[in-house]
């Protein structure tokens, strides 16, 4: 092959690779046929002691119209987890404490993910704080049950951001996972969750 033929072949390869990335209708997610997307980025083994039980008890004790599904549990549970682990003090996430807690409690074989999670916290905090600044507020309104949506927003954002930047050794390299990641990259930008207007 002459160098021009190499250039043409390389050009076609680039066009093919570019076209192989799907373009999505963001209001119609792909059908994953019951594939568990949560299995794409292996969850690290994390020893949290009795913190989950304490927070479950706390959330279950909140007044709710439906005791089986406590209202605001998706927001109050992360708030409790962050407070109990020392990651959040007086409504503020402390990155140094997040990092320390993860380094001490994530199983040794999963330590590679710690820096990715810490980076996700930094990206999410920066994005959410920028949103709060545009609203000219110091914090989001506390919900009727006493929790701020802040912890839940950060929790959801960090999960999504870590999914997008999962360490290669923890990523399941399968088509549904690649498709889910491409969909999220295109259709679910930072902070990956809707934000309150006040």
ABEGO torsion letter per residue (X at the ends): XBAAAAAAAAAAAAAAAAAABBBBBAABBBBAGGBBAAAABBBBBBBAEAAAAAAAAAAAABBBABAABBBGAAAAAAAAAAAAAGABBGGBBBAAAAAAAAAAABBAAAAAAAAAAAAAAAAAAAAAAAAAAAAGBABBBBBAAGBBAAAAAAAAAAAAAAAAABBAAABBBBAAAAAAAAAAAAABBOAGBBBBAX
